[in-house]
């Protein structure tokens, strides 16, 4: 069985970019839980925020997706390293190398707002100002915490859940990628 690396974190932290770069570096398969949730939201004609609120009373929006991702990750890990990007997968794959990438609300909102000015493929709805993005991120974090507490009795923001925690607030994306790769290399060499 090859290693599985799970990556959690908050919005705008750079976790998706870091996950993509680690996948390239390790020649790994990447599973993007957020992308799956965004697609489900689109299929239901909802923004991600609306879908997350819907999820507070419809556990299948989390539970079924999490079960499928976990099973898929373990199957893929029979043949190669797997990167699973999702807020709760460290919990469902306890044998994984668990990473948490965090950022301040202001910096995370600034990064997302800048991305939205280029192209809105995040299904974030019609957020037109920095303040709206920041408010949306804070509400999303609260919704995530409430859903995961309700369905799994889990706080995904508790840093003691993870093997590696990186605050990217004052880092460039290149620095964040490098620090994460250094940790993973060290960890894989210990195996």
C-alpha positions in Angstrom: 0.0 0.0 0.0 1.3 3.4 -1.0 1.0 6.4 1.3 -2.1 8.6 1.3 -1.6 12.3 2.1 -4.7 14.2 3.3 -4.8 17.9 3.0 -7.3 20.1 4.9 -7.4 23.8 5.6 -9.5 26.9 5.2 -10.6 28.9 2.2 -7.8 30.7 0.4 -5.0 29.0 2.2 -3.5 27.6 -1.0 -4.3 24.0 -0.2 -5.5 23.2 -3.7 -2.4 24.7 -5.4 -0.2 22.9 -2.8 -2.1 19.6 -3.4 -1.7 19.9 -7.2 2.0 20.6 -6.9 2.6 17.7 -4.4 0.7 15.4 -6.7 3.0 16.4 -9.6 6.1 16.1 -7.4 5.2 12.7 -6.0 3.6 11.4 -9.3 0.5 10.9 -7.2 -3.2 10.6 -7.9 -5.2 13.6 -6.6 -8.7 13.5 -5.3 -10.3 16.9 -4.9 -13.2 16.7 -2.5 -14.1 20.4 -2.9 -14.4 19.9 -6.7 -16.8 17.1 -6.2 -18.9 19.2 -3.8 -18.8 22.1 -6.3 -20.0 19.9 -9.1 -22.8 18.4 -6.9 -23.9 22.0 -6.1 -24.0 23.0 -9.8 -26.0 19.9 -10.6 -28.5 20.9 -8.0 -28.6 24.5 -9.3 -26.9 25.9 -6.1 -23.9 27.9 -5.2 -21.4 26.2 -2.9 -22.7 28.3 0.0 -26.3 27.3 -0.7 -25.2 23.6 -1.0 -23.4 23.8 2.4 -26.5 25.2 4.0 -28.6 22.5 2.4 -26.1 20.0 3.8 -27.0 21.0 7.4 -30.2 19.1 7.0 -29.1 16.6 4.3 -26.2 14.5 5.7 -25.9 12.6 2.4 -24.2 15.7 0.9 -21.2 15.0 3.2 -21.5 11.4 4.3 -22.0 9.7 1.0 -19.3 11.8 -0.7 -16.8 11.2 2.1 -17.4 7.4 2.0 -16.8 7.3 -1.8 -13.7 9.5 -1.6 -12.3 7.3 1.2 -12.9 4.1 -0.6 -11.5 5.5 -3.9 -8.3 6.7 -2.1 -7.7 3.3 -0.5 -8.2 1.6 -3.9 -5.9 4.0 -5.7 -3.2 3.7 -3.0 -2.7 0.0 -4.0 -0.8 1.3 -7.0 0.5 4.8 -6.2 0.7 7.7 -3.7 -2.7 9.4 -3.3 -3.3 13.0 -2.4 -6.8 13.6 -0.9 -7.8 17.2 -0.6 -10.8 17.6 1.7 -11.6 19.0 5.1 -12.5 15.7 6.8 -10.5 13.0 5.2 -7.7 13.0 7.7 -10.4 11.5 10.0 -11.6 8.9 7.6 -8.1 7.8 6.6 -6.3 7.8 9.9 -3.3 6.1 8.5 -2.7 9.1 6.1 -0.1 11.7 6.4 -2.3 14.6 7.6 -1.6 18.2 6.5 -3.5 21.3 7.5 -2.9 24.5 5.5 -4.3 27.7 7.1 -4.5 31.4 6.4 -6.0 34.5 8.0 -9.5 35.4 7.0 -8.3 38.7 5.4 -5.5 37.1 3.4 -7.7 34.1 2.3 -10.4 36.5 1.2 -7.9 38.7 -0.7 -6.6 35.6 -2.6 -10.0 34.4 -3.5 -11.2 37.9 -4.5 -8.2 38.2 -6.8 -8.9 34.8 -8.3 -12.6 35.8 -8.9 -11.5 38.9 -10.8 -9.7 36.6 -13.3 -12.2 33.8 -13.6 -15.1 32.5 -11.4 -14.9 28.8 -11.7 -15.3 28.3 -7.9 -19.1 28.4 -7.9 -18.9 31.0 -5.1 -22.0 32.9 -6.3 -22.0 36.6 -7.2 -19.4 37.9 -4.8 -18.3 41.3 -6.0 -16.3 42.8 -3.2 -13.5 41.8 -0.8 -15.9 42.2 2.1 -18.5 39.8 0.6 -15.8 37.2 0.0 -14.5 37.5 3.6 -18.1 37.2 4.9 -18.7 34.2 2.7 -15.5 32.5 3.9 -16.4 33.1 7.6 -19.9 31.7 7.0 -18.6 28.8 5.1 -16.1 27.9 7.9 -19.0 28.1 10.4 -21.2 25.9 8.2 -18.4 23.3 7.8 -17.7 23.2 11.5 -21.4 22.8 12.3 -21.9 20.0 9.7 -18.9 18.1 10.7 -19.7 18.4 14.4 -23.3 17.2 13.7 -22.4 14.3 11.4 -19.0 13.2 12.7 -18.5 14.9 16.1 -15.4 16.3 14.6 -13.6 19.7 14.6 -11.5 19.8 11.4 -9.8 23.0 12.5 -8.2 21.5 15.6 -4.6 21.5 14.7 -3.7 18.6 17.0 -5.5 16.4 14.4 -2.6 16.9 12.0 1.0 15.8 11.4 1.9 19.1 9.8 0.3 22.6 10.1 1.4 25.4 7.8 0.2 29.0 8.1 0.5 30.5 4.6 -0.7 34.0 5.6 2.8 35.6 5.1 4.2 33.1 2.6 4.3 33.1 -1.2 2.7 30.0 -2.8 6.2 28.9 -3.8 7.3 29.0 -0.1 4.2 27.1 1.0 4.8 24.4 -1.6 8.5 24.1 -0.7 7.8 23.8 3.0 5.2 21.2 2.4 7.3 19.2 0.1 10.2 19.3 2.6 7.9 17.8 5.3 6.6 15.1 3.0 10.0 14.1 1.8 11.2 13.8 5.4 8.1 11.8 6.3 8.3 9.4 3.3 12.0 8.8 4.0 11.1 7.7 7.5 8.8 5.1 6.2 
